[in-house]
Amino acid sequence: MSKKNILEFCLSPDLGGLELCVVDYFNYFKTQTNSYLCVAPDTKLDRYAEDTNKFTLKRNKLFPLIPAFKLAKFIDEHEIDTLHFHWTRDITTAVLAKLLSKRKPKLIQSRHMTMTRFKDDMYHKWLYENIDTIHAVTYQVKEQLEKFIPLNIRPNIEMVYLGVSESQIDGEKVTELKKKYNINDEFVVAIIGRIEEGKGQYLLVEAMHILKDLNTKALIVGHSMDEEYVKRLKSKVDDFGLRDKVVFTGFTSDVNEHIKLCDATVLATPKETFGLVVIESMINKVPVIATANGGPLEIIDDKKDGLLFDRSSEDLAKKIELLYKNPEFRNELSINGYKKVTDKFDKEKQMKKMYEVMNEG
């Protein structure tokens, strides 16, 4: 396989699963070939990804030709063979940059979000005719792409799961966090991700209210995307008298150490495309309770290596109580989840598959 120069491209201002995935690909590809990273300046992603092969490009929503010209120039100067983008809002800039460049690199999109409507208008026809391959992160996404993009303009579609690797846990950090959050012998449940209504933190708060007589504590881990929602969430905590049972940790880069504090984690999004935090919990031998929809259905075998719930606070409370009262069952889920993720969602294996996709053709 000949080595090709790869450019990872993402102008998203956030730092969630999608953005971390961009950095993971960049770091893996640079062990295999010449890999570059393009991000927007002064964003969370820009501050997170420190590397000499990184450059910044300011997004221009109204005039995407401006950043596209600059991106095309970088492509030609650095002899980029493959341009790999992830954020859906980058699609126009990426396509224009390909067309404006002299090299006309292979254009690959990783599709992290669901697709829910037909893409048969002239604009999308132009876009998809200029994309070589779309990487679907689940079979569900692959099916949606095949359903909603007409065959005559549909790029090649490849399905490769995201992956996770076992991390070295900082035991001292875990001890410090226990003290910080005043965790003693409580049964700890966490929900990890951006704090916005769609992530369902309110469901965990309501479940904690239902289980208020049990020795439990909830961690809400992540940065706020909606201050009004956070205010309502904290008011709900106060109204339920849960101030000593619910901890808002804020953003953290120590995700694995926070997972290690837990007896269970929760994914409460209505329809998560994949659910990176699910496999991150499983690799840390912490059982997961996830919404019975979307990506978790491809990851979890219910009651075997995790639990699925119907996205009601009542059902979530039942699942938490089940784990609370049955430590042997909880341990069984942990062991099976760990086995599942090391076999099916190993990062090295998935990265290797993705690198093969990048070099096809």
HELIX and SHEET records of a PDB file:
HELIX    1   1 GLY A   17  PHE A   29  1                                  13    
HELIX    2   2 LYS A   44  TYR A   48  1                                   5    
HELIX    3   3 LEU A   65  GLU A   77  1                                  13    
HELIX    4   4 THR A   88  ASP A   90  5                                   3    
HELIX    5   5 ILE A   91  LEU A  100  1                                  10    
HELIX    6   6 MET A  122  GLU A  129  1                                   8    
HELIX    7   7 TYR A  139  PHE A  148  1                                  10    
HELIX    8   8 GLY A  171  LYS A  180  1                                  10    
HELIX    9   9 GLU A  197  LYS A  199  5                                   3    
HELIX   10  10 GLN A  201  ILE A  210  1                                  10    
HELIX   11  11 GLU A  227  ASP A  239  1                                  13    
HELIX   12  12 VAL A  255  ILE A  259  1                                   5    
HELIX   13  13 LEU A  276  ILE A  283  1                                   8    
HELIX   14  14 PRO A  296  ILE A  299  1                                   4    
HELIX   15  15 SER A  313  LYS A  325  1                                  13    
HELIX   16  16 PRO A  327  LYS A  344  1                                  18    
HELIX   17  17 LYS A  347  MET A  358  1                                  12    
SHEET    1   A 7 LYS A  54  THR A  56  0                                        
SHEET    2   A 7 SER A  35  VAL A  39  1                                        
SHEET    3   A 7 ILE A   6  CYS A  10  1                                        
SHEET    4   A 7 THR A  82  PHE A  85  1                                        
SHEET    5   A 7 LYS A 106  ARG A 111  1                                        
SHEET    6   A 7 THR A 133  ALA A 136  1                                        
SHEET    7   A 7 ASN A 156  MET A 159  1                                        
SHEET    1   B 6 VAL A 246  GLY A 250  0                                        
SHEET    2   B 6 THR A 216  VAL A 221  1                                        
SHEET    3   B 6 PHE A 187  ILE A 192  1                                        
SHEET    4   B 6 ALA A 264  LEU A 267  1                                        
SHEET    5   B 6 VAL A 288  THR A 291  1                                        
SHEET    6   B 6 LEU A 307  PHE A 309  1                                        
END                                                                             
